[in-house]
Amino acid sequence: ALGIITRVTVQCENAFLLEANQTPAKLNYVLDNFDAIVHSAEHAKFWWFPHTDDCIIWKANRSNK
């Protein structure tokens, strides 16, 4: 099937603040606990530093502050 998109509706969210924290961790810990890490906050990501076993876990949730 071939089709052309002619209309797109975008629903925007009001601006909000995030309260974030960063935690050092080892790569094995991040991989072993990946599901728990990403489900423990509204926003989560991690950075792995190649050629090392070091990571930084970044998590953030909405804040009223």
C-alpha positions as CSV (number, residue, x, y, z in Angstrom):
1,A,0.0,0.0,0.0
2,L,1.2,3.5,-0.8
3,G,-0.2,6.6,0.9
4,I,0.5,10.2,1.5
5,I,0.2,11.9,4.9
6,T,-1.7,15.1,4.4
7,R,-2.5,16.1,8.0
8,V,-0.8,15.7,11.3
9,T,-2.2,16.7,14.7
10,V,0.3,17.4,17.5
11,Q,-0.7,17.6,21.1
12,C,1.6,19.7,23.2
13,E,2.3,19.5,26.9
14,N,2.6,22.6,29.2
15,A,6.2,23.5,30.2
16,F,7.4,21.8,33.4
17,L,10.5,21.6,35.5
18,L,12.6,18.5,36.1
19,E,14.6,17.6,39.2
20,A,17.5,15.4,38.1
21,N,20.3,13.5,39.7
22,Q,23.3,11.7,38.3
23,T,24.9,8.6,39.9
24,P,28.2,6.9,38.9
25,A,27.8,3.1,38.3
26,K,29.6,0.2,36.6
27,L,28.4,-1.0,33.2
28,N,27.5,-4.5,34.5
29,Y,25.3,-2.9,37.2
30,V,23.5,-0.8,34.6
31,L,23.0,-3.7,32.2
32,D,21.8,-6.1,35.0
33,N,19.4,-3.5,36.4
34,F,18.4,-1.7,33.2
35,D,14.6,-2.3,33.5
36,A,14.5,-1.2,37.1
37,I,16.6,1.9,36.3
38,V,14.4,3.1,33.4
39,H,11.2,2.5,35.3
40,S,12.3,4.2,38.4
41,A,12.0,7.7,37.0
42,E,9.9,9.6,34.4
43,H,13.1,10.3,32.4
44,A,16.2,8.1,32.5
45,K,19.3,7.6,30.5
46,F,22.9,6.5,31.0
47,W,26.2,7.3,29.5
48,W,28.9,4.6,29.1
49,F,32.5,5.7,28.7
50,P,34.0,3.4,26.0
51,H,37.1,1.3,27.0
52,T,36.1,1.5,30.6
53,D,33.5,-0.1,32.9
54,D,32.2,3.3,34.0
55,C,28.8,4.8,33.5
56,I,26.7,7.7,34.7
57,I,23.0,7.1,35.3
58,W,20.9,10.2,34.9
59,K,17.3,10.2,36.2
60,A,14.7,13.0,36.4
61,N,11.2,13.5,37.5
62,R,8.8,16.5,37.3
63,S,9.3,19.0,40.1
64,N,7.0,21.6,41.7
65,K,10.0,23.6,43.0
